[in-house]
Amino acid sequence: MKRRLVLVVFITCLVAITASASSCGGKAAKPTSKTQKAPAPISPAGTNTTGLPLSLADGLSTSTYASDLGDPRVIAWDPNGTMLVSVPANGRVVALPDKDNNGVADRVITVVDGLNNPHGIAFTQARPGKIYIAEEDQVAVYDYDPTALKAINKKKIIDLPAGGAHITRTIMFLPLPNDSRLLVSVGSSMNVGYESDWRRAKILVANAGGGGLRSYASGLRNSVFMAVYPGTEQVWATEMGRDYLGDNLPPDEINTIQDTKDYGWPTCYGKNVHDADFDTKTYPAGVDPCAGKTPAHIDIPAHSAPLGLAFFDGKGWPAGYGHDMLVAYHGSWNRSVPTGYKVVRYRLDSGGGVLGVEDFITGCLQPDGSVLGRPVGISIKDNGVLYISDDKAGVIYRVTASK
């Protein structure tokens, strides 16, 4: 039955490409290990060799870097430039080398397995030869061999709360000072409510050895992904709003994360809007229940489920990309009319202000409401290439822009 479904999806996708339809997903061809004598050139603008009917912004081309991965999530790069990807459902982190530089992973190599919903992956210059991996219940550091592509000698450095509604744990090193402060994102245990564990609904911070764990930013229901705005130390994070307030409330968010700030959950959302559905207390006249909270930097349509975000730094990309940002809308599960399932481009000014919003890659949502793909992680390289993980189709997409 599974093979028949995959075949039907593939044939449907090919027909849709011919008709210039708007849909995506399914399974692509497996990575090949065939060696090429020279790197394949960037495809002409508009080329789509995935076998999947993706709809792309002008000047983009796409291909499949790797497939049959299960539910690939976080994309990271080791010191030698090899792609690593977490696969939570399979309990492993894998390497996807492209030694012949032909734009397709040569093979899938297990870096480490037997883990509990591994998600975040990080390297730090402060501790060369080490890899950090965040599981649902802990952060651990390993000795890492970039030649053998193996992580060994696991050492747990941070205990994290397990279970509940949100189980992903994402990690990132702050660039300054000395690349030695580790941020850890831990989602709430529930849709909306007050947490009993101080580590929940926050971004935590610790030193590179795991010591000094404390709250860095609070009031964050589920900030799964983080990124640093180019040329600064400013951390931006996506945030998923609560459910069951209807199709259009509350907005999902992008926040600029600052130490000690409270971003409102569970009593406020968006631009400091009081969640009176949850917080039913009566406040005296003139008392603002959102006073002291930090409003969202950007409101996103409700239930878009923003996950990965990444910035262009102006290197290797056509003029006009500047410091623009891409955000992966993973897509709704609880809306009468589905929304999301695409990658969106935010045009930003030099200070991070929004100049405009436009679709970058669409089509994972079929006209009949069925879903074939869900974008997750985004990694933008400075050679005019970017990569996107899709945890439903089980692939890594490779996207290039014409110069």
ROGUDO-504244 format. One record per atom (N, C-alpha, C, O): residue in three letters; x, y, z. Coordinates in steps of 0.2 Angstrom, whole numbers, plus 5000, padded with zeros to 4 digits. Layout:
N
ALAXYZ ...
This chain:
403
MET500449945000 MET500050005000 MET500450065000 MET500350114997 LYS501050065004 LYS501450125004 LYS501750134998 LYS501850194995 ARG502050084994 ARG502350094988 ARG501850124983 ARG502050164979 ARG501250094983 ARG500750124978 ARG500550194980 ARG500450234975 LEU500550214986 LEU500450284988 LEU501050334985 LEU500850384982 VAL501650304986 VAL502250344984 VAL502150354976 VAL502350404974 LEU502050294973 LEU501950304965 LEU501450354963 LEU501550384958 VAL500850344966 VAL500350394965 VAL500550464966 VAL500450504961 VAL500850484971 VAL501050544973 VAL501650574968 VAL501550624965 PHE502050524966 PHE502550544961 PHE502250564954 PHE502450604951 ILE501850514952 ILE501450534945 ILE501150594945 ILE501150634941 THR500750604951 THR500350664952 THR500850724951 THR500650774948 CYS501350724955 CYS501850774955 CYS502150794948 CYS502250854946 LEU502250744944 LEU502550754937 LEU502050784933 LEU502150824929 VAL501450764934 VAL500850794930 VAL500750864932 VAL500650914927 ALA500850884938 ALA500750954940 ALA501350994938 ALA501251054936 ILE501950964937 ILE502551004935 ILE502351024928 ILE502451084926 THR502150984924 THR501950994917 THR501451044916 THR501451094911 ALA500951044921 ALA500451094921 ALA500551164925 ALA500151204925 SER501251164927 SER501451224931 SER500951224937 SER500751284939 ALA500751174940 ALA500351174946 ALA500751194952 ALA501351204952 SER500451204958 SER500751224964 SER500651174969 SER500151174973 SER501151124970 SER501151074975 SER501851044976 SER502251054971 CYS501951014981 CYS502650984982 CYS502550924987 CYS502050904990 GLY503150894988 GLY503250834993 GLY503350774989 GLY503550764984 GLY503150724993 GLY503250654991 GLY504050634991 GLY504350664995 LYS504250574988 LYS504850554989 LYS505250564983 LYS505050554977 ALA505850584983 ALA506350594977 ALA506750544977 ALA506750494981 ALA507150544971 ALA507650494970 ALA508150484976 ALA508350534979 LYS508450424977 LYS508950414982 LYS509550454980 LYS509750454974 PRO509950474985 PRO510650504984 PRO511050454980 PRO511050394982 THR511450474975 THR511850434972 THR512550444974 THR512750494976 SER512950384974 SER513650394975 SER514150394969 SER514750394969 LYS513850404963 LYS514150414957 LYS514650474957 LYS514450524959 THR515250454955 THR515750514955 THR515750554949 THR515750524943 GLN515750614949 GLN515850664944 GLN516550694944 GLN516850704949 LYS516850704938 LYS517450734938 LYS517550804940 LYS518050834942 ALA516950844939 ALA516950914940 ALA516250924943 ALA515750894942 PRO516250984948 PRO515550994951 PRO515051014945 PRO515251044940 ALA514450994947 ALA513951014942 ALA513751094943 ALA513751114949 PRO513751124937 PRO513551204938 PRO512851214941 PRO512451174941 ILE512751274943 ILE512151294946 ILE511651294940 ILE511751314934 SER511051264941 SER510551254936 SER510351324934 SER510251364937 PRO510051324927 PRO509751384925 PRO509151404929 PRO508851364932 ALA509051464930 ALA508451494934 ALA507851454932 ALA507651454926 GLY507451434937 GLY506851404935 GLY506851334935 GLY506351294934 THR507451304935 THR507451224934 THR507251194940 THR507451214946 ASN506951134940 ASN506751094945 ASN506851024943 ASN506450994939 THR507350994946 THR507550924945 THR507350874950 THR507550824950 THR506950904955 THR506750854961 THR506250804959 THR506150754962 GLY505850814953 GLY505350774952 GLY504750784956 GLY504250754956 LEU504750844960 LEU504250864964 LEU504050934962 LEU504450974960 PRO503350944961 PRO503151014958 PRO503151074963 PRO502651094965 LEU503751094965 LEU503851154969 LEU503751214965 LEU503951214959 SER503451264968 SER503351334965 SER503851374968 SER503851384974 LEU504351404964 LEU504851444966 LEU504851514965 LEU504551534960 ALA505151564969 ALA505151634967 ALA505651634961 ALA506051594959 ASP505551694957 ASP505951704951 ASP506651704953 ASP506951724958 GLY507051664948 GLY507751664948 GLY508051604952 GLY508651594953 LEU507551564955 LEU507751504959 LEU507751444955 LEU507351434951 SER508151394957 SER508151324955 SER508251284961 SER508451304966 THR507951224960 THR507951174966 THR508151104963 THR507951084958 SER508451064968 SER508550994967 SER508550964974 SER508450994979 THR508550894973 THR508550854980 THR509250834982 THR509650804978 TYR509450864988 TYR510150844990 TYR510150774993 TYR510650744992 ALA509650754997 ALA509650695000 ALA508850675001 ALA508450715002 SER508750605001 SER508050585002 SER508050525007 SER508550495009 ASP507350505008 ASP507250445012 ASP507650445019 ASP507950405021 LEU507550505022 LEU507850525028 LEU507450515034 LEU507650515040 GLY506750505034 GLY506350495039 GLY506050565041 GLY505650595037 ASP506250595046 ASP505950665048 ASP506550715049 ASP506650735055 PRO506950725044 PRO507550775045 PRO507350845048 PRO506850865046 ARG507650865053 ARG507450925056 ARG508050985055 ARG508151025051 VAL508450985060 VAL509051035061 VAL509551015056 VAL509850955056 ILE509851065052 ILE510451065048 ILE510951095051 ILE510951155053 ALA511551065052 ALA512151095054 ALA512751075050 ALA512651035046 TRP513351115051 TRP513951095047 TRP514451085052 TRP514651125056 ASP514851035050 ASP515451015054 ASP516051055052 ASP515951095047 PRO516551055056 PRO517151105054 PRO517451095047 PRO517751135045 ASN517351035044 ASN517551025037 ASN517051035032 ASN517151025026 GLY516451065034 GLY515951085029 GLY515451025027 GLY515151035022 THR515450975031 THR515050915030 THR514350935033 THR514350955039 MET513850915030 MET513150925033 MET512950875037 MET513050815036 LEU512750895043 LEU512450845048 LEU511650865049 LEU511550925049 VAL511250815050 VAL510550825051 VAL510350785057 VAL510450725057 SER509850815061 SER509550775066 SER508950745063 SER508550765059 VAL508850675066 VAL508250645064 VAL507850615070 VAL508050555072 PRO507450655073 PRO507250635080 PRO506850575080 PRO506950535085 ALA506450555075 ALA506050495076 ALA506450435076 ALA506250385078 ASN507050435072 ASN507450385072 ASN507950385077 ASN508450335078 GLY507950435081 GLY508450435087 GLY509150445085 GLY509650415088 ARG509350475079 ARG509950485077 ARG510150545074 ARG509750585072 VAL510850565073 VAL511050615069 VAL511450585064 VAL511850535065 VAL511350615058 VAL511750585052 VAL512150635048 VAL512050695049 ALA512650615045 ALA513050655040 ALA512850635033 ALA512750585031 LEU512850695029 LEU512650685022 LEU513250725018 LEU513150775015 PRO513850685017 PRO514350715014 PRO514250715006 PRO513850675003 ASP514550765003 ASP514550774996 ASP515250784993 ASP515450834991 LYS515650724993 LYS516350734992 LYS516450754985 LYS517050784984 ASP516050734980 ASP516250754973 ASP515950814971 ASP515950834966 ASN515550844976 ASN515350914975 ASN514850924969 ASN514950974965 ASN514450874969 ASN513950874963 ASN513250894965 ASN512750894961 GLY513150924971 GLY512550944974 GLY512050894976 GLY511450904977 VAL512350824977 VAL511950774979 VAL512350734985 VAL512950724984 ALA512050724990 ALA512350684996 ALA512550614993 ALA512250574990 ASP513250594994 ASP513450534992 ASP513150474996 ASP513050424992 ARG513050485002 ARG512750425006 ARG512550455013 ARG512650515014 VAL512150415017 VAL511950435023 VAL512350395028 VAL512350335028 ILE512750435033 ILE513150405038 ILE512850415045 ILE512750475046 THR512750365049 THR512550385055 THR513150405060 THR513650375061 VAL513050465062 VAL513550495067 VAL513450465074 VAL513950455077 VAL512850465076 VAL512750435083 VAL511950415083 VAL511550455080 ASP511850365086 ASP511150345086 ASP510950325094 ASP511350325098 GLY510250295094 GLY510050275101 GLY509850335105 GLY509950325111 LEU509750395102 LEU509550455106 LEU508850465107 LEU508450425104 ASN508650505112 ASN507950515114 ASN507750585110 ASN507850635113 ASN507450575105 ASN507250635101 ASN507750685100 ASN507650745102 PRO508350665097 PRO508850725096 PRO508550775091 PRO508250765086 HIS508750835093 HIS508550895088 HIS509150945087 HIS509350945082 GLY509350985092 GLY509851035091 GLY510551005090 GLY510750955094 ILE510951035086 ILE511651015085 ILE512051075085 ILE511851125082 ALA512651075088 ALA513051135088 ALA513751125089 ALA513951075092 PHE514151165086 PHE514851165086 PHE515151225089 PHE514751275088 THR515651235093 THR515951295095 THR516651295094 THR517051245096 GLN516951355092 GLN517651365092 GLN517951365099 GLN518551355099 ALA517651375104 ALA517851375111 ALA518051305113 ALA518451295117 ARG517751255109 ARG517951185111 ARG518051145105 ARG517551105103 PRO518551155101 PRO518651115095 PRO518651035096 PRO518851015101 GLY518451005091 GLY518450925092 GLY517850905096 GLY517750845097 LYS517350945097 LYS516750925101 LYS516150945097 LYS516150985093 ILE515650905098 ILE514950915095 ILE514450915101 ILE514450865105 TYR513950955101 TYR513450965106 TYR512750935102 TYR512650965097 ILE512450895106 ILE511750875103 ILE511250875109 ILE511350855115 ALA510750905107 ALA510150915112 ALA509650865111 ALA509350855105 GLU509550825116 GLU508950775116 GLU508350805120 GLU508450855123 GLU507850765120 GLU507250785124 GLU507350805131 GLU507150845134 ASP507850765134 ASP507950765141 ASP508650785143 ASP508750785149 GLN509050805139 GLN509750825140 GLN510050855135 GLN509850855129 VAL510650895136 VAL511150915131 VAL511750875133 VAL511950875139 ALA512050845128 ALA512750815129 ALA513250835124 ALA513050865119 VAL513850825126 VAL514450845122 VAL514850775120 VAL514850735125 TYR515050775114 TYR515450715112 TYR516050735109 TYR516150785107 ASP516550685109 ASP517150695105 ASP516850675097 ASP516550635096 TYR517150725093 TYR516850715086 TYR517450705081 TYR517950745081 ASP517450655077 ASP517950645072 ASP517650665065 ASP517250635062 PRO517850725062 PRO517550745056 PRO517850705050 PRO517550715044 THR518250655051 THR518450615045 THR518050555045 THR517850535040 ALA518050525051 ALA517550465051 ALA516850475052 ALA516450435051 LEU516750545053 LEU516050565054 LEU515650525060 LEU515150505059 LYS515950525065 LYS515750485071 LYS515750535078 LYS516250575078 ALA515250525082 ALA515250555088 ALA515250505094 ALA514850455094 ILE515750505098 ILE515850455103 ILE516050495110 ILE516050555111 ASN516050445115 ASN516150475122 ASN515650525124 ASN515850585126 LYS515050505124 LYS514550555127 LYS514550575134 LYS514750535138 LYS514450635135 LYS514550665142 LYS513950715143 LYS513850765140 LYS513450695147 LYS512850735148 LYS513150795152 LYS513450795157 ILE512850855150 ILE513150925153 ILE512550965156 ILE512651005160 ILE511950945153 ILE511350985156 ILE510750935156 ILE510550905151 ASP510350935162 ASP509750905162 ASP509150945160 ASP509151005161 LEU508750915156 LEU508150955153 LEU507450915155 LEU507550855156 PRO506950955156 PRO506250915157 PRO506050885151 PRO506050905145 ALA505750825152 ALA505550785146 ALA504750775147 ALA504450795152 GLY504450755141 GLY503750745141 GLY503450815139 GLY503750865138 GLY502750805139 GLY502350865138 GLY502150875131 GLY502350835127 ALA501950935129 ALA501650955123 ALA502250965118 ALA502150955112 HIS502850985120 HIS503351005116 HIS504050975118 HIS504250985123 ILE504250935113 ILE504850895115 ILE505550915111 ILE506050885113 THR505450955107 THR506050975103 THR506551025108 THR506251065111 ARG507151015107 ARG507651055111 ARG508151075106 ARG508551035103 THR508251145105 THR508651175100 THR509251205104 THR509151235109 ILE509851205101 ILE510451235105 ILE510751275100 ILE510751265094 MET511151335102 MET511451375098 MET511951415102 MET511851435108 PHE512651425100 PHE513151455103 PHE513051535101 PHE513051545096 LEU513051575106 LEU513051645105 LEU513751665102 LEU514251635105 PRO513851705097 PRO514451715094 PRO514951755099 PRO515551745098 LEU514751795103 LEU515151835108 LEU514951825115 LEU514351815116 PRO515351835120 PRO516151835119 PRO516351765118 PRO516151715122 ASN516851755114 ASN517251695113 ASN516851625112 ASN517051575113 ASP516251635109 ASP515851585106 ASP515751535112 ASP515751475111 SER515651555118 SER515651505124 SER514951505128 SER514951465133 ARG514451545126 ARG513851535129 ARG513351495125 ARG513151515119 LEU513051445128 LEU512551405125 LEU511851415126 LEU511651415132 LEU511451435121 LEU510751445122 LEU510351375121 LEU510551335116 VAL509851365125 VAL509451305124 VAL508751325125 VAL508451355129 SER508351305119 SER507651325119 SER507251265121 SER507351205119 VAL506851275126 VAL506351225129 VAL505651245129 VAL505451295132 GLY505251215125 GLY504551235125 GLY504151215131 GLY504351185135 SER503551245131 SER503051225136 SER502851155136 SER502851125131 SER502551135142 SER502251065143 SER501551065141 SER501251005141 MET501251125139 MET500551125138 MET500351175133 MET500751215131 ASN499751175131 ASN499551225126 ASN499551295129 ASN499851345126 VAL499251305135 VAL499251375139 VAL499151355146 VAL498751315148 GLY499551395150 GLY499551385157 GLY500251405161 GLY500651415157 TYR500251395167 TYR500851415171 TYR501251345172 TYR500951295175 GLU501851355171 GLU502351295172 GLU502551285179 GLU502651335182 SER502651225181 SER502951215188 SER503651205187 SER504051205192 ASP503951185181 ASP504651175180 ASP504951245178 ASP504751265172 TRP505451275181 TRP505651335179 TRP506051335173 TRP506151395170 ARG506151285170 ARG506551275164 ARG506151275158 ARG506351285152 ARG505451275159 ARG504951265153 ARG504851335150 ARG504851385154 ALA504651335144 ALA504351395140 ALA504851455141 ALA504751505142 LYS505551435139 LYS506051485140 LYS506651465135 LYS506651415132 ILE507051515134 ILE507751495131 ILE508151505137 ILE508251555140 LEU508551455138 LEU509051445144 LEU509751465141 LEU509851465135 VAL510151475146 VAL510851495144 VAL511351455149 VAL511151455155 ALA511851425147 ALA512351395151 ALA513051415148 ALA513151435142 ASN513551395151 ASN514251395148 ASN514351335144 ASN513951295144 ALA514951335141 ALA515051285136 ALA515151215139 ALA515051165136 GLY515251215146 GLY515351155150 GLY514651135153 GLY514651085156 GLY514151175152 GLY513451155155 GLY513351195161 GLY512751185164 GLY513851225164 GLY513751255171 GLY513451325170 GLY513351355165 GLY513151345176 GLY512851405176 GLY512151415173 GLY511951465171 LEU511851355172 LEU511151355168 LEU510651405172 LEU510551405178 ARG510351455168 ARG509851495170 ARG509451515165 ARG509551505159 SER508951555166 SER508451585161 SER508751635158 SER509051685161 TYR508751635151 TYR508951695147 TYR508351735145 TYR508351795145 ALA507851705142 ALA507251735140 ALA506651695142 ALA506651635141 SER506051725144 SER505551685147 SER504851705143 SER504951745138 GLY504351675145 GLY503751685141 GLY503651665134 GLY503351695130 LEU504051615132 LEU504151585125 LEU503851515125 LEU504151465127 ARG503151515122 ARG502851455122 ARG503151395119 ARG503251345122 ASN503451405113 ASN503851355109 ASN504251385104 ASN504051395098 SER504851415106 SER505351445101 SER505751395099 SER506351385102 VAL505651355094 VAL506051295092 VAL506651315088 VAL507151285089 PHE506651365084 PHE507351385081 PHE507551455082 PHE507151505084 MET508251465082 MET508551525083 MET509051545078 MET509351495075 ALA509251605077 ALA509751625072 ALA509951695074 ALA509651735077 VAL510551715072 VAL510851775074 VAL510851825068 VAL511051805062 TYR510651885069 TYR510551935063 TYR511251955061 TYR511651965065 PRO511451945055 PRO512151955052 PRO512452025055 PRO512152075055 GLY513052015057 GLY513452075059 GLY513252095066 GLY513552155068 THR512852065070 THR512652085076 THR512752025081 THR512951965079 GLU512552035087 GLU512451975092 GLU511751965093 GLU511551925098 GLN511351995089 GLN510551995091 GLN510251925088 GLN510351905083 VAL510051895093 VAL509651825092 VAL508951835090 VAL508551875094 TRP508751805085 TRP508051805083 TRP507751735084 TRP508151685083 ALA507151735086 ALA506851665087 ALA506151665084 ALA505751705085 THR505951605081 THR505251595079 THR504851575086 THR505151545090 GLU504251585086 GLU503751565091 GLU503051545089 GLU502751585085 MET502851485092 MET502251465090 MET501751485095 MET501851465101 GLY501151515093 GLY500651535098 GLY500251485100 GLY500251425097 ARG499851495105 ARG499351445107 ARG498851425103 ARG498751455097 ASP498451365104 ASP497951345100 ASP497251365103 ASP497151385109 TYR496751345099 TYR496051355102 TYR495751425103 TYR495351435107 LEU496051475099 LEU495751535099 LEU495451555092 LEU495351615091 GLY495351505088 GLY495051515082 GLY495551515076 GLY496151495078 ASP495351525070 ASP495751515064 ASP496251575064 ASP496851565062 ASN496151635067 ASN496551685066 ASN496951715072 ASN497251775072 LEU496851685078 LEU497151705084 LEU497451645087 LEU497251595087 PRO498051655091 PRO498451715091 PRO498951715085 PRO499051665082 PRO499251775084 PRO499751765079 PRO500351725081 PRO500551725087 ASP500651685077 ASP501351665078 ASP501851725078 ASP501651775076 GLU502451715080 GLU502851775081 GLU503551755079 GLU503851695078 ILE503951815077 ILE504651815077 ILE504851865082 ILE504651925082 ASN505351845087 ASN505551885092 ASN506251905092 ASN506651855090 THR506451965094 THR507151975095 THR507351965102 THR507051995107 ILE507751915103 ILE507851885110 ILE508351925114 ILE508951935112 GLN508151955120 GLN508651985124 GLN508651955131 GLN508151935134 ASP509251955134 ASP509351925141 ASP508851965146 ASP508752025146 THR508551915150 THR508051935155 THR507351955153 THR506951975157 LYS507251965147 LYS506551985145 LYS506051935145 LYS506151875144 ASP505451955146 ASP504851915146 ASP504451925140 ASP504251985139 TYR504251875136 TYR503951885130 TYR503151865130 TYR502851865125 GLY502951865136 GLY502151865137 GLY501851805138 GLY501351805142 TRP501951745135 TRP501551685136 TRP501551665144 TRP502151665147 PRO501051645147 PRO500351635144 PRO499851685144 PRO499351675142 THR500051745147 THR499551795148 THR499451845142 THR498951875141 CYS499951845138 CYS499951895132 CYS500251865126 CYS500651815126 TYR500051895120 TYR500351865114 TYR500451925109 TYR500151975110 GLY500851915104 GLY500851965098 GLY501152025101 GLY501652025105 LYS500852085099 LYS501052145101 LYS500852165107 LYS500452215108 ASN500952125112 ASN500652135119 ASN499952135120 ASN499652185123 VAL499552085116 VAL498852085117 VAL498652035123 VAL498951985123 HIS498252055127 HIS498052015133 HIS497651955131 HIS497151965127 ASP497851895133 ASP497451835132 ASP496951825137 ASP497051795142 ALA496451865136 ALA495851865141 ALA495451795142 ALA495151785146 ASP495551755136 ASP495251685136 ASP495551645142 ASP495251605145 PHE496251655143 PHE496551615148 PHE496651655154 PHE496451625160 ASP496851715154 ASP496951755160 ASP496251795161 ASP496251855159 THR495851765165 THR495151795166 THR495151845172 THR494551865174 LYS495651855175 LYS495651905181 LYS495451975179 LYS495551995173 THR495052005183 THR494852075182 THR495452115185 THR495652115191 TYR495652165180 TYR496152205182 TYR495852275184 TYR495452305180 PRO496152315189 PRO495952385190 PRO496052425184 PRO496452415180 ALA495552475183 ALA495652525178 ALA496352555178 ALA496652575183 GLY496652555172 GLY497252585171 GLY497852535171 GLY498452555170 VAL497652475173 VAL498152425174 VAL498252375168 VAL497752345166 ASP498852375165 ASP498952335159 ASP499252275161 ASP499852265163 PRO498852215160 PRO499152145161 PRO499752135157 PRO500152085159 CYS499952165152 CYS500452155148 CYS501052205149 CYS501552195146 ALA500952245154 ALA501552295156 ALA502152255158 ALA502152205162 GLY502752275155 GLY503352245156 GLY503552185152 GLY504052155152 LYS503052165148 LYS503152105143 LYS503452135137 LYS503352195135 THR503852095133 THR504152115127 THR503752095121 THR503652035120 PRO503452145117 PRO503052125111 PRO503452085106 PRO504052095105 ALA503052055102 ALA503352025096 ALA503652075091 ALA503452125090 HIS504252055088 HIS504552095083 HIS504152095076 HIS504052145073 ILE503852035075 ILE503452015069 ILE502951975071 ILE503051925074 ASP502351995069 ASP501751945069 ASP501651905063 ASP501751935057 ILE501551845064 ILE501451795058 ILE500751765058 ILE500451755064 PRO500451755053 PRO499751725053 PRO499651665057 PRO500151625057 ALA499151665061 ALA499051615066 ALA499051545063 ALA498851535057 HIS499351495067 HIS499451425065 HIS499851415059 HIS499851355056 SER500251465057 SER500751445052 SER501351405054 SER501651365050 ALA501451405061 ALA501951355064 ALA502651375061 ALA502951325058 PRO502951435063 PRO503551445060 PRO504151405064 PRO504151405070 LEU504551385060 LEU505151345063 LEU505751375061 LEU505951425064 GLY506151345056 GLY506751375054 GLY506751445052 GLY506351465048 LEU507251475053 LEU507351545051 LEU508151555049 LEU508551525053 ALA508251595044 ALA508951605042 ALA509051665038 ALA508551695035 PHE509651695039 PHE509751765036 PHE510251755030 PHE510751715030 PHE510151795025 PHE510651805019 PHE511151865022 PHE510951905025 ASP511751855021 ASP512251905023 ASP512551945017 ASP513051975018 GLY512251935011 GLY512451975006 GLY513051945002 GLY513251964997 LYS513251885004 LYS513851855001 LYS513551794996 LYS513251754998 GLY513751804990 GLY513651744985 GLY512951744983 GLY512751694979 TRP512551794984 TRP511851794982 TRP511751854978 TRP512051904978 PRO511251854974 PRO511051914969 PRO510951984973 PRO510751974979 ALA511052034970 ALA510952104974 ALA510152104975 ALA509752084972 GLY510052134981 GLY509352134983 GLY509152084989 GLY508652104993 TYR509552034990 TYR509451994996 TYR509652025002 TYR509352015007 GLY510252055002 GLY510452095008 GLY510452055014 GLY510751995014 HIS510152075019 HIS510052045026 HIS509352015026 HIS509052005032 ASP509051995021 ASP508351965021 ASP508351905025 ASP508851865025 MET507751885027 MET507651825031 MET507151775028 MET506651795025 LEU507351715028 LEU506851655026 LEU506551625032 LEU506951615037 VAL505951605032 VAL505651575038 VAL505251515035 VAL504851525030 ALA505351455038 ALA504951395036 ALA504251395040 ALA504251385046 TYR503751395036 TYR503051395039 TYR502951315039 TYR502751295034 HIS502951285044 HIS502851205045 HIS502151195043 HIS502051135040 GLY501651235045 GLY500951225043 GLY500551205048 GLY500751175053 SER499851225047 SER499351215053 SER499151145053 SER499151105048 TRP498851125059 TRP498551055060 TRP497851075063 TRP497451025063 ASN497651135065 ASN497051145068 ASN496751205066 ASN496451245070 ARG496751215059 ARG496351275056 ARG495851245051 ARG495951195048 SER495251275051 SER494751255046 SER494951255039 SER494851215035 VAL495351305037 VAL495651315031 VAL496451305032 VAL496751355035 PRO496751255030 PRO497551245031 PRO497951305029 PRO497751335024 THR498451325033 THR498851375031 THR499651355032 THR499751315036 GLY500051395029 GLY500751375030 GLY501051335024 GLY500851345019 TYR501451285026 TYR501751235022 TYR502151265016 TYR502051255010 LYS502551315018 LYS502951355013 LYS503551385016 LYS503651385022 VAL503951415012 VAL504551455015 VAL504451525012 VAL504251535007 VAL504451575017 VAL504251645016 VAL504951685016 VAL505351675021 ARG504951735012 ARG505551785012 ARG505251855015 ARG504851885013 TYR505651875020 TYR505551935023 TYR506051985021 TYR506651975022 ARG505852035018 ARG506352095015 ARG506452135021 ARG505952165024 LEU507052145023 LEU507252185029 LEU507652245027 LEU508052235023 ASP507652295031 ASP508052355031 ASP508752335035 ASP508752285038 SER509152385035 SER509852375038 SER509752365046 SER510152335049 GLY509152385049 GLY509052385056 GLY508652325058 GLY508452315063 GLY508452285053 GLY507952225054 GLY507252245054 GLY506852195055 GLY507052305051 GLY506352315050 GLY506152285044 GLY506452275039 VAL505452265044 VAL505152235039 VAL504952285033 VAL504552325035 LEU505152265027 LEU505052305021 LEU504452275017 LEU504052305014 GLY504452205018 GLY503952175014 GLY503952095015 GLY504552075018 VAL503452065013 VAL503451985014 VAL503251955008 VAL502751985005 GLU503551905006 GLU503351864999 GLU503451795000 GLU503951775004 ASP503151754996 ASP503251684996 ASP503951664992 ASP504051704987 PHE504351624995 PHE504951604992 PHE504851534989 PHE505151524983 ILE504551484992 ILE504451424990 ILE503751404992 ILE503651404998 THR503351384988 THR502651354990 THR502451294986 THR502851264982 GLY501951264988 GLY501651204984 GLY501551144988 GLY501351094986 CYS501851144995 CYS501751084999 CYS501051075000 CYS500851015002 LEU500651125000 LEU499851115002 LEU499551104995 LEU499551154991 GLN499151054994 GLN498751034988 GLN498151074988 GLN497851094993 PRO497851094982 PRO497251134982 PRO496651094986 PRO496251134988 ASP496651034986 ASP496150994990 ASP496250994998 ASP495850965001 GLY496851025000 GLY496951035007 GLY497450975009 GLY497650975015 SER497650925005 SER498050875007 SER498750905007 SER498950955004 VAL499250875011 VAL499950905012 VAL500450845010 VAL500350795012 LEU500950875006 LEU501450825004 LEU502150845007 LEU502550795006 GLY502150895010 GLY502850915013 GLY502750965018 GLY502251005018 ARG503250975023 ARG503251025028 ARG503951045029 ARG504351005032 PRO504151105027 PRO504751135028 PRO504951145035 PRO504551165039 VAL505551135037 VAL505751135044 VAL506451185045 VAL506351245046 GLY506951155044 GLY507651195045 GLY507851225038 GLY507751195033 ILE508151285039 ILE508451315033 ILE509151335035 ILE509351355040 SER509651325030 SER510351335030 SER510551375024 SER510551345019 ILE510751435025 ILE510951475019 ILE511751485019 ILE512051505024 LYS512051465013 LYS512751465013 LYS512951525009 LYS512451555005 ASP513551545009 ASP513751615006 ASP514051594998 ASP514351644996 ASN513851544996 ASN514051524989 ASN513451524984 ASN513451494979 GLY512851554986 GLY512251554982 GLY511851494982 GLY511451474978 VAL511951454988 VAL511551394989 VAL511251384996 VAL511551415000 LEU510651364996 LEU510351355003 LEU510051285003 LEU509851254998 TYR509951265009 TYR509651195010 TYR509051205015 TYR509051245019 ILE508551155013 ILE507951155017 ILE507751085019 ILE507751045015 SER507651075025 SER507451005027 SER506651005027 SER506351055028 ASP506350945026 ASP505650935025 ASP505550865029 ASP505750815027 ASP505250875035 ASP505150815039 ASP504550775038 ASP504350725041 LYS504150795033 LYS503550745030 LYS503850705024 LYS503750645023 ALA504150745019 ALA504350715013 ALA505050675014 ALA505150625010 GLY505350695020 GLY505950655022 GLY506550675017 GLY507050635016 VAL506550735015 VAL507150755010 VAL507450815013 VAL507250855017 ILE508050835010 ILE508350895010 ILE508350925003 ILE508650894998 TYR508050985002 TYR508051014996 TYR508651064995 TYR508951095000 ARG508951064989 ARG509451114988 ARG509251164983 ARG508951154978 VAL509351234985 VAL509051284981 VAL509651334979 VAL510051344983 THR509651354973 THR510151394970 THR509851454967 THR509251454965 ALA510151514967 ALA509951574963 ALA510351594958 ALA510951584958 SER510151614952 SER510551634947 SER510851694948 SER510551744952 LYS511451704946 LYS511851764948 LYS511651824944 LYS511951874945 
